[in-house]
Amino acid sequence: MKRVAVTGLGVVAPGGNDPDEFFASLVAGRSSIGVLQDDWTARLATRIAARAAFDGAAHFRAQQLRMLDRVSQLALVAAKQAIASAGIEWSDETRASTGVFLGTGMGGSATTDEGYATLYRDGSDRIKPFTVLTAMNNAAGAWISLEHGLTGPNLTYSTACSSSAIAVGEAWLRVRSGAMPLALAGGAEAPLTLGTLKAWEALKTLASEDPVDASASCKPFARDRSGLVLGEGAAVVVLEEWQHAHRRNAEIFGEIVGYGLTTDNAHITRPSVEGQARALELALASAGAAPEEVGYINAHGTGTAANDAVETGAIKRVFGARAKTVPASSTKSMHGHLLGAAGAVELVVTLLALRTRTLPPTLNLRVPDPECDLDYVPNAAREGQDVELALTSSFAFGGTNAVLACKRV
């Protein structure tokens, strides 16, 4: 089996439009959660969300924008960043042997919303001719291949909140096996539309607005947590076979060394300690590592009552008596839950945490839930942390769990 280096990073997310800006925002403990100001938000019970400070018009011509849902715009910019940071010089051979692996839970949400509004609200029988092409889940991945002339495999994964973690894991398997020397992997999500937010509102999983500070509304592992806060964004990484990266003197941001994938087979929405624990164990097993070697966990940590307690239980099951000494933070407290993009965005967070020896915090953790009694790096980042191996977890509705193991280089 081959070693797999991460040689490129790209992020567009609440808090930053590139990896360094985004990570600096998290380390500083700046929340990007706030109150949506759009006119249509008056119909929402709660108007809090995490929006990226991203203007597609700054990156694409008007003609392009007609073909690109916001989710594809975010993905294309993140991919462009990742390719630039990897310093890839394309050739026909490289383009033919590079795969694109992307995850999204909901695809072109804005396009879907607009189409339904045109039909049912406005009573029109005509919708935009490119509706199918902009709304389809594989649009973002397809546009990345088209933009860069890539003719290797192009696959889109849609497993709710674990979508992009699985996209990265499946790309890792192929590079590790020697099937390809390069892969672009990640995910994108742009769910901040009336229809999508109303659907999530109906599930009764969204957080209520904090009465003092809206930016503090997402409170993973806290006793007063009330639910998750939705966000939007994208992240793409370049995965590269180790020797291939060294031959071209590429900068290596970290190494992916393990991947665990399980299904709870328990309930469509309620998570399972057993399923999550097995995913953690499989990631460690594929990395050839013991629990004692893990120095940080980037937790899924949504801020819902069910997730936080179950995830805590899974960590305890795998790490035993040592569980309380392993830092496990949730950056969703600052950038919200990016659904299908969450796994890839939080992978970048984990890689940069290892690289900078700085662990980002879990904000708004003033009084922990008694059932959530681990070290969640409350409220302030920790610098000077000599961590070599970390895990990042993504758990989803439908019960699909994915865990990636990362190593500092």
C-alpha positions in Angstrom: 0.0 0.0 0.0 1.1 3.6 -0.8 1.4 6.4 1.7 -1.0 9.3 0.9 0.1 12.9 1.4 -2.1 16.0 1.5 -0.4 18.5 -0.8 -3.2 21.0 -1.4 -5.9 22.7 0.7 -8.8 24.9 -0.3 -11.6 26.3 1.9 -14.5 28.7 1.5 -16.5 28.8 4.7 -18.0 31.0 7.4 -15.0 32.7 8.9 -12.6 32.6 6.0 -12.3 32.4 2.2 -9.0 30.5 2.3 -7.6 27.9 4.7 -5.3 30.2 6.7 -7.9 32.9 7.2 -10.5 30.3 8.2 -8.2 28.5 10.6 -7.0 31.8 12.2 -10.7 32.7 12.8 -11.3 29.5 14.6 -8.1 29.8 16.7 -9.2 33.3 17.7 -12.5 32.0 18.8 -14.5 34.1 16.4 -18.0 32.8 15.7 -19.4 33.4 12.2 -22.9 32.5 13.3 -25.4 35.3 13.1 -28.9 36.4 12.2 -29.9 36.1 8.5 -31.1 39.4 7.1 -32.8 38.2 3.9 -36.5 39.3 3.5 -37.7 35.7 3.4 -36.3 34.9 6.8 -39.4 36.5 8.4 -41.1 33.2 7.7 -38.6 31.3 9.9 -39.0 30.4 13.5 -35.3 30.9 14.0 -33.1 33.1 11.7 -29.6 32.1 12.8 -27.2 30.5 10.5 -23.5 30.7 9.4 -23.1 32.3 6.0 -19.8 32.5 4.1 -18.7 36.0 3.1 -18.6 34.9 -0.5 -19.7 36.7 -3.6 -19.8 34.5 -6.7 -19.7 37.6 -9.0 -16.1 38.2 -7.9 -15.1 34.8 -9.3 -17.4 34.1 -12.2 -18.8 35.9 -15.2 -22.5 36.5 -15.4 -22.9 33.8 -18.1 -21.1 31.3 -15.9 -23.3 32.2 -12.9 -26.4 31.2 -14.8 -25.0 27.6 -14.9 -23.7 27.5 -11.4 -25.7 27.0 -8.2 -24.0 28.5 -5.2 -22.9 25.1 -4.1 -20.9 24.7 -7.3 -19.5 28.2 -7.0 -18.1 27.4 -3.5 -16.7 24.0 -4.7 -15.0 25.5 -7.7 -13.2 28.2 -5.7 -12.1 25.7 -3.0 -10.8 23.3 -5.7 -8.9 26.1 -7.4 -7.3 27.1 -4.1 -6.3 23.5 -3.4 -4.8 23.0 -6.9 -2.8 26.3 -6.6 -1.5 25.4 -3.1 -0.4 22.0 -4.4 1.5 23.6 -7.3 0.3 21.1 -9.8 1.5 21.5 -13.4 -1.1 19.7 -15.5 -0.1 17.4 -18.4 -2.3 15.2 -20.5 -1.1 12.2 -18.5 -1.7 13.9 -15.1 -5.2 15.0 -16.1 -6.1 11.5 -17.2 -4.9 10.0 -13.9 -6.5 12.5 -11.5 -9.8 11.7 -9.9 -12.5 14.0 -8.4 -14.3 12.8 -5.4 -16.9 15.2 -4.0 -19.6 15.0 -1.3 -22.8 17.0 -0.9 -25.9 16.3 1.1 -28.4 18.5 -0.8 -26.8 19.6 -4.0 -28.2 22.7 -5.7 -30.6 23.8 -2.9 -31.0 27.4 -4.3 -31.9 26.1 -7.7 -34.4 23.7 -6.4 -36.0 26.3 -4.2 -36.2 28.8 -7.1 -37.8 26.2 -9.4 -40.5 25.3 -6.9 -41.2 28.9 -6.2 -41.6 29.6 -9.9 -44.0 26.7 -10.3 -46.1 26.8 -7.2 -45.8 30.4 -5.8 -45.7 32.3 -9.1 -47.9 29.9 -11.0 -45.6 29.9 -14.0 -45.2 26.8 -16.2 -41.8 27.8 -17.3 -38.6 27.4 -15.2 -35.0 28.1 -16.1 -33.7 25.8 -18.8 -30.6 24.8 -16.9 -32.5 23.8 -13.7 -31.6 20.1 -13.8 -28.0 20.8 -14.7 -27.5 23.3 -11.8 -29.5 21.4 -9.2 -28.1 17.9 -9.7 -25.9 16.6 -6.9 -23.0 15.8 -9.2 -22.9 19.3 -10.8 -20.1 20.6 -8.5 -17.8 17.7 -9.2 -18.5 17.8 -12.9 -17.7 21.5 -13.1 -14.4 20.9 -11.3 -13.4 18.3 -13.9 -14.5 20.5 -16.7 -12.7 23.6 -15.3 -9.3 21.7 -15.1 -9.7 19.3 -18.0 -9.6 16.2 -15.7 -10.6 12.9 -17.3 -10.1 10.5 -14.4 -12.9 9.1 -12.3 -15.5 11.7 -11.1 -17.7 10.5 -8.2 -20.2 12.3 -6.0 -21.2 10.9 -2.6 -24.4 11.8 -0.8 -24.7 10.4 2.7 -26.0 13.5 4.5 -23.5 14.9 7.0 -20.8 12.3 6.3 -20.8 12.9 2.5 -17.4 14.7 2.1 -15.6 12.6 4.8 -16.6 9.6 2.7 -15.5 11.3 -0.5 -12.1 11.9 1.0 -11.9 8.4 2.4 -12.8 6.8 -0.9 -10.3 8.9 -2.7 -7.7 7.9 -0.1 -8.4 4.2 -0.7 -7.7 4.6 -4.5 -4.5 6.6 -4.1 -3.3 4.3 -1.4 -3.9 1.3 -3.6 -1.9 2.8 -6.4 -4.9 3.2 -8.7 -4.1 6.9 -9.2 -1.3 9.2 -8.1 -3.6 12.3 -7.5 -7.1 13.0 -6.4 -9.1 16.1 -5.6 -11.5 15.3 -2.7 -13.8 17.2 -0.6 -17.4 18.6 -0.4 -19.7 21.5 -0.7 -23.0 22.6 0.7 -25.2 25.7 0.3 -28.4 25.0 2.2 -29.3 28.5 3.3 -32.6 28.8 1.4 -36.2 29.2 2.7 -37.2 25.7 1.6 -34.2 24.0 3.1 -34.3 25.9 6.4 -38.1 25.3 6.8 -37.5 21.5 6.2 -34.8 21.4 8.9 -37.0 23.6 11.1 -39.7 20.9 10.8 -37.3 18.3 12.2 -37.0 20.4 15.4 -33.2 20.0 15.4 -32.2 23.6 14.8 -30.9 25.7 17.7 -32.9 28.5 19.2 -31.3 31.9 19.1 -29.3 32.8 22.1 -31.2 35.6 23.9 -28.0 37.5 24.7 -25.7 36.8 21.7 -26.9 35.2 18.5 -23.3 34.2 17.6 -23.3 32.0 20.7 -26.3 29.9 19.6 -24.4 26.7 18.8 -23.3 25.1 22.1 -21.9 21.6 21.5 -21.6 19.5 24.7 -23.1 22.2 26.9 -26.0 21.6 29.2 -28.0 24.5 27.7 -27.4 23.4 24.1 -30.6 23.6 22.0 -29.6 22.1 18.6 -27.5 22.7 15.5 -27.0 25.8 13.4 -26.8 25.3 9.6 -23.9 26.8 7.6 -22.6 26.8 4.1 -19.2 26.2 2.6 -16.8 24.0 0.7 -13.4 22.4 1.2 -11.2 20.5 -1.3 -7.9 18.7 -0.6 -5.3 17.3 -3.0 -4.4 13.7 -2.1 -1.1 12.6 -3.6 0.9 9.4 -3.6 3.8 10.0 -1.3 6.7 9.4 -3.7 4.9 11.3 -6.5 4.7 14.3 -4.2 8.4 14.0 -3.2 9.5 13.7 -6.8 8.0 17.1 -7.6 9.1 18.6 -4.3 5.6 19.4 -3.2 4.8 20.9 0.1 3.1 18.3 2.3 0.4 19.6 4.8 -0.1 16.3 6.4 -0.7 12.6 5.8 -4.0 10.7 5.9 -3.3 7.3 7.4 -6.7 5.7 8.2 -10.4 5.6 7.3 -13.2 4.0 9.1 -16.7 3.6 7.6 -19.7 2.0 9.3 -23.5 2.1 9.3 -25.5 2.2 12.6 -28.4 0.1 11.4 -30.3 1.5 14.4 -32.5 4.5 13.4 -32.8 7.0 10.6 -32.0 10.0 12.9 -30.9 8.7 16.3 -27.1 8.0 16.4 -25.6 4.8 17.8 -22.7 4.5 20.2 -21.8 1.1 18.7 -21.8 2.4 15.1 -19.7 5.4 15.9 -17.3 3.5 18.1 -16.7 0.9 15.3 -15.9 3.7 12.8 -13.3 5.1 15.3 -11.8 1.6 15.8 -11.7 0.9 12.0 -9.9 4.2 11.3 -7.3 3.4 14.0 -7.0 -0.2 12.6 -6.4 0.9 9.0 -3.8 3.4 10.4 -2.1 0.7 12.3 -2.4 2.8 15.4 -3.5 2.3 19.0 -5.9 4.6 20.8 -3.0 5.6 23.0 -1.3 7.3 20.1 -4.2 9.7 19.4 -3.6 13.3 20.7 -6.7 15.1 19.3 -10.2 14.4 18.0 -12.0 16.8 15.8 -15.5 15.9 17.1 -18.7 15.8 15.0 -20.2 17.8 17.9 -23.4 19.2 16.4 -24.9 20.7 19.5 -28.0 18.4 19.5 -28.9 16.4 22.6 -28.6 13.1 21.0 -25.4 13.5 19.0 -23.2 15.0 21.7 -24.1 12.4 24.4 -23.7 9.5 21.9 -20.4 10.7 20.5 -19.1 11.1 24.0 -20.1 7.5 24.7 -18.4 6.3 21.6 -15.1 8.0 22.5 -15.3 6.5 26.0 -15.9 3.1 24.5 -12.9 3.3 22.3 -10.5 5.1 24.6 -11.5 3.7 27.9 -10.0 5.4 31.0 -7.9 7.6 28.7 -10.9 9.2 27.1 -11.0 12.2 29.5 -7.4 13.1 28.6 -7.8 13.3 24.8 -8.8 16.8 23.6 -11.9 16.6 21.4 -13.3 19.9 20.1 -16.2 20.9 17.9 -15.6 23.9 15.6 -19.2 23.8 14.5 -19.7 26.1 17.5 -18.1 28.8 15.3 -18.9 27.9 11.6 -22.1 25.9 12.1 -22.9 22.6 10.6 -22.0 22.5 6.9 -23.9 19.2 6.4 -22.3 17.4 3.4 -19.3 19.7 3.4 -18.6 19.3 7.1 -16.2 16.4 6.9 -13.9 18.0 4.4 -13.9 21.4 6.1 -13.1 19.8 9.5 -10.4 17.6 7.9 -8.7 20.8 6.9 -9.1 22.1 10.4 -7.5 18.9 11.8 -4.6 19.0 9.4 -3.9 22.7 10.3 -4.2 21.9 14.0 -1.5 19.3 13.7 0.6 21.5 11.5 0.5 24.5 13.7 0.3 22.5 17.0 -2.8 24.6 17.9 -6.1 23.0 18.9 -9.2 25.0 18.1 -11.7 25.4 20.8 -15.3 24.5 21.4 -17.0 27.8 22.0 -20.0 28.5 24.3 -19.2 25.6 26.6 -19.8 27.3 30.0 -21.6 24.6 31.8 -21.1 21.1 30.4 -23.8 18.5 30.2 -23.0 16.0 32.9 -23.2 13.2 30.3 -20.6 15.1 28.2 -17.6 15.0 30.6 -14.6 14.9 28.2 -12.0 17.5 27.5 -13.7 19.6 24.8 -11.0 22.4 24.7 -13.6 24.8 26.1 -13.7 28.4 24.8 -10.0 29.0 24.1 -7.5 27.5 21.7 -4.5 25.6 23.0 -1.1 26.4 21.5 2.1 24.3 21.7 0.3 21.0 21.5 2.7 18.3 20.3 0.2 16.1 18.6 1.2 13.6 15.9 -2.0 11.7 15.3 -5.6 13.0 15.2 -9.0 11.7 14.2 -11.8 13.7 12.6 -15.4 12.3 12.8 -18.5 12.7 10.7 -21.7 11.1 11.6 -24.9 11.4 9.6 -28.7 11.0 9.4 -29.2 7.6 7.9 -26.5 6.2 10.2 -23.5 6.4 8.0 -20.4 7.1 10.0 -17.0 8.1 8.7 -13.7 8.8 10.6 -10.4 9.9 9.0 -7.1 9.5 10.8 -4.4 12.2 10.1 -0.8 12.4 10.9 1.6 15.4 11.2 4.6 15.4 9.0 
